[in-house]
Amino acid sequence: MPYSMFFSKDGKAIHGTEWATIRSYLHAYVTESVGSMGCVGLAGEDAEILYEWTPKGTNIIVMTEELEE
């Protein structure tokens, strides 16, 4: 998991993956849901840019509900 930035005690992270789109659809085929088990998989280049830009210790806020405008 290159450029990992963990945001939960149980190991969820924002990280790079070489096959973000394909991995998501394979997961959907197996589990009937698109995505991961909580991680946020980014294309490798995007993960590297975010990792280099973000200072260590930056708070990550996970939104569980859509904000009303």
C-alpha positions as CSV (number, residue, x, y, z in Angstrom):
1,M,0.0,0.0,0.0
2,P,2.2,2.8,-1.2
3,Y,1.8,6.3,0.3
4,S,-0.5,5.1,3.1
5,M,-2.1,7.6,5.4
6,F,-4.0,5.7,8.1
7,F,-7.1,7.3,9.6
8,S,-8.6,4.7,11.8
9,K,-7.5,2.4,14.6
10,D,-8.5,-0.7,12.6
11,G,-6.2,0.1,9.7
12,K,-8.2,2.0,7.2
13,A,-6.1,4.3,5.1
14,I,-5.9,6.5,2.0
15,H,-3.2,4.8,-0.1
16,G,-2.0,4.2,-3.6
17,T,-3.0,1.2,-5.7
18,E,-2.0,0.3,-9.3
19,W,-5.4,-1.0,-10.2
20,A,-7.8,1.3,-8.4
21,T,-10.7,1.0,-10.9
22,I,-10.3,-2.7,-11.7
23,R,-9.9,-3.5,-8.0
24,S,-13.1,-1.7,-7.1
25,Y,-15.1,-3.6,-9.7
26,L,-13.6,-7.0,-8.8
27,H,-14.5,-6.2,-5.2
28,A,-18.0,-5.4,-6.4
29,Y,-18.3,-8.8,-8.2
30,V,-17.2,-10.6,-5.0
31,T,-19.1,-8.6,-2.4
32,E,-21.8,-6.8,-4.3
33,S,-20.5,-3.4,-3.3
34,V,-18.2,-1.1,-5.2
35,G,-15.2,0.0,-3.2
36,S,-13.1,-1.4,-0.5
37,M,-13.6,-2.4,3.1
38,G,-13.1,1.2,4.2
39,C,-9.8,2.2,2.6
40,V,-9.6,4.9,0.0
41,G,-7.6,3.6,-2.9
42,L,-6.1,6.3,-5.2
43,A,-4.1,6.0,-8.4
44,G,-0.4,5.8,-7.5
45,E,0.5,9.2,-8.8
46,D,-2.5,10.9,-7.0
47,A,-1.6,9.1,-3.7
48,E,2.0,10.3,-4.0
49,I,0.9,13.9,-4.6
50,L,-1.5,13.9,-1.6
51,Y,1.1,12.1,0.6
52,E,3.8,14.6,-0.2
53,W,1.4,17.6,0.2
54,T,-0.1,16.5,3.5
55,P,1.8,17.2,6.8
56,K,2.2,14.3,9.1
57,G,-0.5,14.4,11.8
58,T,-3.1,16.1,9.6
59,N,-6.6,15.2,10.8
60,I,-8.8,13.3,8.3
61,I,-12.5,13.7,8.6
62,V,-14.7,10.9,7.3
63,M,-18.1,12.1,6.3
64,T,-20.9,9.6,6.9
65,E,-23.8,11.7,5.7
66,E,-24.2,14.1,2.8
67,L,-24.1,17.7,3.8
68,E,-27.2,19.8,3.0
69,E,-26.6,23.0,1.1
